[in-house]
């Protein structure tokens, strides 16, 4: 099958249209990457997402304080998302540190 035929089949499914990348957009995964770079990218992306959620919650708090926003429901949701993201980030950090300590204590 050609790329055009595969794209045509994928586009027929409107539910999958946004979630499935086009055949030509799929990256070649045969390129080898080391574990450190994969881990660094994952941690960096996670920290950036967490920071964005915190910033959004703080912006909502400021808008509520100065009277620009009146929907407390959206503010509560933003604060809970930020809180859960921080808790998740801390849990991942703790697990990474625990794994590192375990590896460092192994006898070779």
C-alpha positions in Angstrom: 0.0 0.0 0.0 1.1 3.5 -0.7 1.2 6.4 1.8 -1.8 8.0 0.1 -3.9 4.8 0.4 -3.1 4.5 4.1 -3.9 8.1 4.7 -7.2 7.7 2.9 -8.1 4.7 5.1 -7.1 6.5 8.3 -9.0 9.6 7.3 -12.2 7.6 6.8 -12.3 7.1 10.6 -13.3 10.5 11.9 -12.9 9.3 15.5 -9.3 8.4 14.9 -8.4 11.3 12.7 -7.0 13.5 15.5 -5.3 10.7 17.5 -3.6 8.7 14.7 -0.6 10.3 13.0 -0.5 10.3 9.2 1.6 7.5 7.8 4.2 9.9 6.6 4.5 11.5 10.0 5.5 8.3 11.8 9.1 8.7 12.9 11.7 6.1 12.2 12.4 4.4 15.6 15.3 2.4 14.3 17.6 5.2 15.5 19.3 4.2 18.7 19.0 6.5 21.7 20.7 6.0 25.0 18.7 5.6 28.2 20.0 8.8 29.7 18.7 11.0 26.8 15.3 9.3 26.9 15.0 9.8 30.6 16.2 13.4 30.4 13.5 14.2 27.8 10.8 12.5 29.8 11.7 14.3 32.9 12.0 17.7 31.1 8.6 17.3 29.5 7.0 16.2 32.7 8.4 19.2 34.6 7.3 21.6 31.9 3.8 20.2 31.9 3.7 20.5 35.7 4.9 24.1 35.6 2.3 25.0 33.0 -0.5 23.6 35.2 0.9 25.5 38.2 1.1 28.7 36.2 -2.5 28.3 34.9 -3.8 27.8 38.5 -1.9 30.8 39.7 -3.3 32.9 36.8 -6.8 31.8 37.8 -6.2 32.7 41.4 -5.0 36.2 40.4 -8.0 36.7 38.1 -10.3 35.6 40.9 -8.6 38.0 43.3 -8.9 41.0 41.1 -12.5 40.2 40.1 -12.0 39.3 36.4 -13.2 35.7 37.0 -16.2 34.6 38.9 -16.3 30.9 38.2 -14.9 29.2 41.3 -15.5 25.7 39.7 -12.9 26.3 37.0 -10.4 27.6 39.6 -10.9 24.6 41.8 -10.3 22.3 38.9 -7.1 24.1 37.9 -5.8 24.0 41.4 -6.6 20.3 41.8 -4.8 19.5 38.4 -1.8 21.5 39.6 -1.8 19.8 43.0 -2.1 16.3 41.4 0.7 17.1 38.9 3.0 18.2 41.7 2.2 15.1 43.7 2.9 12.9 40.7 6.1 14.7 39.9 7.3 14.3 43.5 6.4 10.6 43.5 8.3 10.0 40.2 11.3 11.9 41.6 11.2 9.8 44.8 11.0 6.5 42.8 13.9 7.6 40.5 16.1 8.5 43.6 15.2 5.2 45.2 16.1 3.3 42.0 19.4 5.2 41.8 20.3 4.4 45.4 19.4 0.7 44.8 21.7 0.6 41.7 24.5 2.4 43.5 24.3 -0.1 46.4 24.6 -3.1 44.2 27.8 -5.1 44.5 29.6 -5.8 41.3 
